[in-house]
Amino acid sequence: MAAAMLRDLFRPRAMDDFPGPFALRAHEVAEELRRDWERTCRDAAENRRLEELHATREDYHALLKGHLRLLEDYLALTEIHQRAFGANPVRIAEMTRAVDELRLLYEELFPRWQTSRDLAQILIEKFALPADRLQALAATHAPPPSWLEETDDPFSTE
């Protein structure tokens, strides 16, 4: 009886397929945001643009957190729709994957990334080769003599 009343109160025809294609697109967007981070931070590290990347921190943090909150709220609303109206469980799974993907990216960076030094450390850990791989490469490829004279740190923020 209450379910019928709820349908009478809140069942706009435009929402018959709720959450609709947004659920699939949300996961694509979350994956795209991950790829954009990977590409941009690699480029910044390779081209010594860490200060420029760090300058985006506040806005990037706000955008990432805002999108995560939006997806979390949309997922919660989708779950309510499923309970009340039987929304498509595949769409809920897609929304859950999107939230999980974006949350993972967010938690990898924040609150740890506060300073440019924090960012440099995050990227060193991200892109550094494991010790066993470095040893294997060193055993077969000697560094050029000029490298022994270099003093620049490619991950330096200065």
Secondary structure, 3 states (H helix, E strand, C coil): CHHHHHHHHCCCHHHCCCCCCHHHHHHHHHHHHHHHHHHHHHHHHHCCCHHHHHHCHHHHHHHHHHHHHHHHHHHHHHHHHHHHHCCCHHHHHHHHHHHHHHHHHHHHHCCCCCCHHHHHHHHHHHHCCCHHHHHHHHHHCCCCHHHHHCCCCCCCCC
